Protein backbone atom coordinates (compact mmCIF):
# COMPACT_ATOMS: atom_id res chain seq x y z
CA UNK A 1 0.00 0.00 0.00
CA UNK A 2 1.52 3.34 -0.99
CA UNK A 3 1.18 6.66 0.82
CA UNK A 4 -1.29 7.84 -1.86
CA UNK A 5 -3.70 4.94 -1.28
CA UNK A 6 -3.69 5.27 2.51
CA UNK A 7 -6.60 6.96 4.21
CA UNK A 8 -5.91 10.21 5.99
CA UNK A 9 -6.24 8.50 9.40
CA UNK A 10 -3.73 5.82 8.39
CA UNK A 11 -1.28 8.48 7.23
CA UNK A 12 -1.54 10.26 10.58
CA UNK A 13 -0.91 7.00 12.45
CA UNK A 14 2.29 6.27 10.56
CA UNK A 15 5.51 7.25 12.30
CA UNK A 16 9.22 6.59 12.16
CA UNK A 17 11.40 5.05 14.86
CA UNK A 18 12.16 8.35 16.62
CA UNK A 19 8.50 9.40 16.63
CA UNK A 20 7.48 6.00 17.97
CA UNK A 21 10.07 6.25 20.76
CA UNK A 22 8.75 9.72 21.62
CA UNK A 23 5.15 8.50 21.55
CA UNK A 24 5.91 5.69 24.03
CA UNK A 25 8.41 7.81 25.99
CA UNK A 26 11.22 5.29 25.52
CA UNK A 27 14.68 5.37 23.96
CA UNK A 28 15.06 4.49 20.26
CA UNK A 29 17.17 1.51 21.38
CA UNK A 30 14.05 0.20 23.16
CA UNK A 31 12.16 0.39 19.86
CA UNK A 32 15.03 -1.62 18.28
CA UNK A 33 14.48 -4.28 20.94
CA UNK A 34 10.76 -4.34 20.19
CA UNK A 35 11.54 -4.84 16.49
CA UNK A 36 13.73 -7.84 17.36
CA UNK A 37 10.84 -9.23 19.43
CA UNK A 38 8.49 -9.08 16.43
CA UNK A 39 6.79 -5.70 16.71
CA UNK A 40 4.73 -5.03 13.56
CA UNK A 41 5.91 -2.47 11.01
CA UNK A 42 4.65 -1.04 7.74
CA UNK A 43 8.01 -0.53 6.02
CA UNK A 44 11.17 -2.33 7.02
CA UNK A 45 13.97 0.16 7.44
CA UNK A 46 17.42 0.02 5.94
CA UNK A 47 20.44 2.33 5.64
CA UNK A 48 18.69 4.35 2.94
CA UNK A 49 15.08 3.93 4.05
CA UNK A 50 13.57 4.74 7.48
CA UNK A 51 11.36 2.32 9.37
CA UNK A 52 7.65 3.11 9.23
CA UNK A 53 5.23 1.94 11.88
CA UNK A 54 1.47 2.13 12.34
CA UNK A 55 1.13 3.49 15.88
CA UNK A 56 -2.21 1.72 16.39
CA UNK A 57 -0.76 -1.67 15.44
CA UNK A 58 2.27 -1.09 17.68
CA UNK A 59 0.02 -0.06 20.57
CA UNK A 60 -2.06 -3.20 20.16
CA UNK A 61 1.11 -5.32 19.98
CA UNK A 62 2.55 -3.71 23.12
CA UNK A 63 -0.55 -4.46 25.16
CA UNK A 64 -0.93 -8.03 23.95
CA UNK A 65 2.73 -9.03 23.53
CA UNK A 66 3.99 -7.88 26.93
CA UNK A 67 0.95 -9.03 28.88
CA UNK A 68 2.07 -10.94 31.98
CA UNK A 69 1.63 -14.67 31.83
CA UNK A 70 -1.13 -16.04 34.04
CA UNK A 71 0.15 -17.40 37.35
CA UNK A 72 0.96 -21.09 37.46
CA UNK A 73 -0.34 -23.14 40.34
CA UNK A 74 2.37 -25.01 42.25
CA UNK A 75 0.24 -28.13 41.78
CA UNK A 76 0.78 -27.83 38.00
CA UNK A 77 4.59 -27.53 38.27
CA UNK A 78 7.13 -30.26 37.79
CA UNK A 79 8.65 -31.35 41.12
CA UNK A 80 11.90 -29.39 40.77
CA UNK A 81 10.03 -26.17 39.93
CA UNK A 82 7.55 -26.79 42.75
CA UNK A 83 10.45 -27.20 45.21
CA UNK A 84 12.07 -23.97 43.96
CA UNK A 85 8.72 -22.17 44.30
CA UNK A 86 8.27 -23.52 47.84
CA UNK A 87 11.80 -22.47 48.86
CA UNK A 88 11.24 -18.97 47.43
CA UNK A 89 7.95 -18.67 49.36
CA UNK A 90 9.68 -19.65 52.61
CA UNK A 91 12.38 -17.05 51.98
CA UNK A 92 9.79 -14.39 51.03
CA UNK A 93 7.88 -14.98 54.28
CA UNK A 94 11.07 -14.79 56.33
CA UNK A 95 11.91 -11.48 54.72
CA UNK A 96 8.38 -10.18 55.34
CA UNK A 97 8.63 -11.20 58.99
CA UNK A 98 12.06 -9.59 59.31
CA UNK A 99 10.77 -6.35 57.75
CA UNK A 100 7.63 -6.51 59.94
CA UNK A 101 5.38 -6.73 56.86
CA UNK A 102 4.09 -10.05 58.12
CA UNK A 103 3.30 -10.60 61.80
CA UNK A 104 2.79 -13.93 63.52
CA UNK A 105 -0.78 -14.58 64.64
CA UNK A 106 0.31 -14.90 68.27
CA UNK A 107 1.99 -11.47 68.14
CA UNK A 108 -1.08 -9.90 66.55
CA UNK A 109 -3.38 -11.46 69.16
CA UNK A 110 -1.15 -10.20 71.99
CA UNK A 111 -1.12 -6.68 70.51
CA UNK A 112 -4.91 -6.66 70.14
CA UNK A 113 -5.39 -7.95 73.69
CA UNK A 114 -3.02 -5.28 75.06
CA UNK A 115 -4.88 -2.58 73.13
CA UNK A 116 -8.21 -3.87 74.43
CA UNK A 117 -6.91 -3.82 78.02
CA UNK A 118 -5.73 -0.21 77.63
CA UNK A 119 -9.07 0.82 76.11
CA UNK A 120 -11.00 -0.96 78.87
CA UNK A 121 -8.94 0.77 81.55
CA UNK A 122 -9.61 4.18 79.99
CA UNK A 123 -13.33 3.53 79.55
CA UNK A 124 -13.69 2.27 83.13
CA UNK A 125 -12.20 5.54 84.42
CA UNK A 126 -14.88 7.67 82.74
CA UNK A 127 -17.61 7.25 85.43
CA UNK A 128 -15.14 8.31 88.15
CA UNK A 129 -14.29 11.42 86.16
CA UNK A 130 -17.99 12.18 85.80
CA UNK A 131 -18.41 11.90 89.59
CA UNK A 132 -15.47 14.29 90.12
CA UNK A 133 -17.06 16.73 87.65
CA UNK A 134 -20.29 16.79 89.66
CA UNK A 135 -22.46 15.09 87.08
CA UNK A 136 -25.81 13.84 88.49
CA UNK A 137 -25.90 10.20 89.64
CA UNK A 138 -28.63 9.23 87.15
CA UNK A 139 -26.45 10.40 84.24
CA UNK A 140 -23.41 8.60 85.66
CA UNK A 141 -25.37 5.36 86.05
CA UNK A 142 -26.72 5.64 82.52
CA UNK A 143 -23.23 6.41 81.16
CA UNK A 144 -21.70 3.51 83.13
CA UNK A 145 -24.29 1.07 81.73
CA UNK A 146 -23.81 2.34 78.16
CA UNK A 147 -20.02 2.16 78.47
CA UNK A 148 -20.15 -1.39 79.87
CA UNK A 149 -22.42 -2.49 77.01
CA UNK A 150 -20.12 -0.92 74.38
CA UNK A 151 -17.03 -2.38 76.02
CA UNK A 152 -18.65 -5.84 76.08
CA UNK A 153 -19.60 -5.51 72.40
CA UNK A 154 -16.06 -4.41 71.53
CA UNK A 155 -14.62 -7.33 73.51
CA UNK A 156 -16.92 -9.74 71.67
CA UNK A 157 -15.98 -8.31 68.24
CA UNK A 158 -12.27 -8.46 69.06
CA UNK A 159 -12.70 -11.95 70.49
CA UNK A 160 -14.12 -13.12 67.17
CA UNK A 161 -11.00 -11.78 65.43
CA UNK A 162 -8.53 -13.29 67.89
CA UNK A 163 -10.10 -16.76 68.17
CA UNK A 164 -8.95 -19.61 66.03
C-alpha positions in Angstrom: 0.0 0.0 0.0 1.5 3.3 -1.0 1.2 6.7 0.8 -1.3 7.8 -1.9 -3.7 4.9 -1.3 -3.7 5.3 2.5 -6.6 7.0 4.2 -5.9 10.2 6.0 -6.2 8.5 9.4 -3.7 5.8 8.4 -1.3 8.5 7.2 -1.5 10.3 10.6 -0.9 7.0 12.4 2.3 6.3 10.6 5.5 7.3 12.3 9.2 6.6 12.2 11.4 5.0 14.9 12.2 8.3 16.6 8.5 9.4 16.6 7.5 6.0 18.0 10.1 6.3 20.8 8.8 9.7 21.6 5.1 8.5 21.5 5.9 5.7 24.0 8.4 7.8 26.0 11.2 5.3 25.5 14.7 5.4 24.0 15.1 4.5 20.3 17.2 1.5 21.4 14.1 0.2 23.2 12.2 0.4 19.9 15.0 -1.6 18.3 14.5 -4.3 20.9 10.8 -4.3 20.2 11.5 -4.8 16.5 13.7 -7.8 17.4 10.8 -9.2 19.4 8.5 -9.1 16.4 6.8 -5.7 16.7 4.7 -5.0 13.6 5.9 -2.5 11.0 4.6 -1.0 7.7 8.0 -0.5 6.0 11.2 -2.3 7.0 14.0 0.2 7.4 17.4 0.0 5.9 20.4 2.3 5.6 18.7 4.4 2.9 15.1 3.9 4.1 13.6 4.7 7.5 11.4 2.3 9.4 7.6 3.1 9.2 5.2 1.9 11.9 1.5 2.1 12.3 1.1 3.5 15.9 -2.2 1.7 16.4 -0.8 -1.7 15.4 2.3 -1.1 17.7 0.0 -0.1 20.6 -2.1 -3.2 20.2 1.1 -5.3 20.0 2.6 -3.7 23.1 -0.6 -4.5 25.2 -0.9 -8.0 23.9 2.7 -9.0 23.5 4.0 -7.9 26.9 1.0 -9.0 28.9 2.1 -10.9 32.0 1.6 -14.7 31.8 -1.1 -16.0 34.0 0.2 -17.4 37.4 1.0 -21.1 37.5 -0.3 -23.1 40.3 2.4 -25.0 42.3 0.2 -28.1 41.8 0.8 -27.8 38.0 4.6 -27.5 38.3 7.1 -30.3 37.8 8.6 -31.4 41.1 11.9 -29.4 40.8 10.0 -26.2 39.9 7.6 -26.8 42.8 10.4 -27.2 45.2 12.1 -24.0 44.0 8.7 -22.2 44.3 8.3 -23.5 47.8 11.8 -22.5 48.9 11.2 -19.0 47.4 8.0 -18.7 49.4 9.7 -19.7 52.6 12.4 -17.1 52.0 9.8 -14.4 51.0 7.9 -15.0 54.3 11.1 -14.8 56.3 11.9 -11.5 54.7 8.4 -10.2 55.3 8.6 -11.2 59.0 12.1 -9.6 59.3 10.8 -6.4 57.8 7.6 -6.5 59.9 5.4 -6.7 56.9 4.1 -10.0 58.1 3.3 -10.6 61.8 2.8 -13.9 63.5 -0.8 -14.6 64.6 0.3 -14.9 68.3 2.0 -11.5 68.1 -1.1 -9.9 66.5 -3.4 -11.5 69.2 -1.1 -10.2 72.0 -1.1 -6.7 70.5 -4.9 -6.7 70.1 -5.4 -8.0 73.7 -3.0 -5.3 75.1 -4.9 -2.6 73.1 -8.2 -3.9 74.4 -6.9 -3.8 78.0 -5.7 -0.2 77.6 -9.1 0.8 76.1 -11.0 -1.0 78.9 -8.9 0.8 81.5 -9.6 4.2 80.0 -13.3 3.5 79.5 -13.7 2.3 83.1 -12.2 5.5 84.4 -14.9 7.7 82.7 -17.6 7.2 85.4 -15.1 8.3 88.1 -14.3 11.4 86.2 -18.0 12.2 85.8 -18.4 11.9 89.6 -15.5 14.3 90.1 -17.1 16.7 87.7 -20.3 16.8 89.7 -22.5 15.1 87.1 -25.8 13.8 88.5 -25.9 10.2 89.6 -28.6 9.2 87.1 -26.4 10.4 84.2 -23.4 8.6 85.7 -25.4 5.4 86.1 -26.7 5.6 82.5 -23.2 6.4 81.2 -21.7 3.5 83.1 -24.3 1.1 81.7 -23.8 2.3 78.2 -20.0 2.2 78.5 -20.2 -1.4 79.9 -22.4 -2.5 77.0 -20.1 -0.9 74.4 -17.0 -2.4 76.0 -18.6 -5.8 76.1 -19.6 -5.5 72.4 -16.1 -4.4 71.5 -14.6 -7.3 73.5 -16.9 -9.7 71.7 -16.0 -8.3 68.2 -12.3 -8.5 69.1 -12.7 -12.0 70.5 -14.1 -13.1 67.2 -11.0 -11.8 65.4 -8.5 -13.3 67.9 -10.1 -16.8 68.2 -8.9 -19.6 66.0 
